[in-house]
Amino acid sequence: MYELVTGPLAWLAFSIFFIGLIVRAVLYFRGLHWQADRVAYGSHTAAGIKGGIISIVRWLLPFGTSGWKTHPVFTIITFVFHCSLLVSAIFLPAHNYLLKQSWGIRFFTIPEAAGDILAVLVMVAAGMFVIRRIVLPEVRIITSFYDYFILLIAVAPFVTGFIAYHQFFDYKLWLILHIVSGEIMLIAIPFTKLSHFLLFFLSRLQLGMDFGIKRGGMKGTNFNW
């Protein structure tokens, strides 16, 4: 079973992940309205790219935008969740071993103990997300079972990995569950709300280009919109 989930199933999961993200990117850009969105980008590319990069960088910085400053506690939890998730997913020694085994690539690694701490941070932050959706009326009203299910998909690899690492129960079983849940998350990313893994950057790029060109970004030039 271990050979199956780390071999053919891993290749299948990564293939769906990468191909799915490419398709999502193509569909996103093809969906932009030609006159409203893309016509100015082709004529004023430099100003657009500058605006897009500024938009992405500001949203990647804690409290870099007015939106992040409005809810500081939620901002901190969000950054802790996403940073812990990405760092542990990419830089854990065991994950790099699988990358080397499947794709022939590897990154620098963090200590196993640090990965353990990051897993706990992910689970605690996820719990805070759940509490927020239950407690705040403005969030609860737009929350459905789907939102909890997506959060479960994102957190399951960390719960199973934490149990496997500490060998609380059957190590081999929980290791396999950890790998399978990680592969499920990879497959789910292009088809669910988890696609914000990519769409965040595309949407911030597009909106940043929009503001960098048409909404005051080119004031003082001969651009007329």
Beta strands, then each sheet from edge to edge (+ up, - down):
end
